[in-house]
Structure formats: structure tokens, C-alpha cells
Amino acid sequence: MAQRLLLRRFLAAAASRKPAQSRWAPLAFSAARTPPCGPGGHTGTPSPARTLHATGVLATTFNIQDGSDFQDRVVNSETPVVVDFHAQWCGPCKILGPRLEKMVAKQQGKVVMAKVDIDDHTDLALEYEVSAVPTVLAIKNGDVVDKFVGIKDEEQLEAFLKKLIG
């Protein structure tokens, strides 16, 4: 009986812990403490951290952290913003996201892209009447000027972006 009670307390404590803030934190932590394998097994010294290089796609795309971040980086932006409302579990979002990032990067800074995970930011999804994902909004000078739901091919995305920029 005491073991069951102890197990319940342990599981409750583990379930109530806050998840890591960064989605890459668990990966970075495990990579930092995992020693490299050698011919004789594990060695005692960990390998040095790798340097990551950013590409042009990352310069024009950012993840929204909270409501005030959305206000600052999207609503108050002088540059037109494409807002991608998506979810981790959404298959079509995984197809549209990279395609849209590529098309935004081709615009060479004339437009930027904000990514909003609806599971993390349900308040923003409700405020902008997102009823399905992926939903993409075109915001210019703080106003929604265009919107689409679902997957689009590159030609349709290009036309969507040209309308926003022009």
C-alpha cells in the first residue's frame, strides 16, 4: 500500500512539472551530456557543442511567444506579415509551413512570417476567428487584408504574397 501511495505521488509530481520552454531544450540537453562513442565504448569526455548556421528562411520567419509579442511583431509591424496559424499534430500544416517559408524568403524582406501554434495560443486563434488549421492571414498596418485556409501550391502562395506586398 505504501509503495502505491509513493508511486502515485511520484507520478503526480512528474505530471505537474512544467515542460521545457524551448522545443529543442530536451534535445540540446541530452546531446550535451551524451559522450561520443569510440572503438572501445564510451569515452569520458563529451564532444564540444556544434555551431548552427542560420539560413535566410530563419531571418524572415519567427515564432510568436505570447500576446504582447504578437502585438509588437505583427500588429505594430511596418512590414506586411503573413501569419501561419498551425498545430504540431496537423499533417497539412507540416506541408504548407515549409512551402510558405520558402515563398516568404523569396520576397527578400518585403514581407515576414509569424508562426502561431494554436495549441499554445488559443486566445489569438479565437481572436482571429481561426476555426481550422492551417489558416494563413495577411496583415498589413495591423489589419487583416486577406486570408486562406488549407494547402496552396507555390503559384497560389506567390499570388497571395504579391497581393499583400503590392
Secondary structure, 3 states (H helix, E strand, C coil): CHHHHHHHHHHHHHHHCCCCCCCCHHHHHHHHHCCCEECCEECCCCCCCCCCCCCHHHHHEEECCCHHHHHHHHHCCCCCEEEEEECCCCHHHHHHHHHHHHHHHHCCCCCEEEEEECCCCHHHHHHCCCCCCCEEEEEECCEEEEEEECCCCHHHHHHHHHHHHC
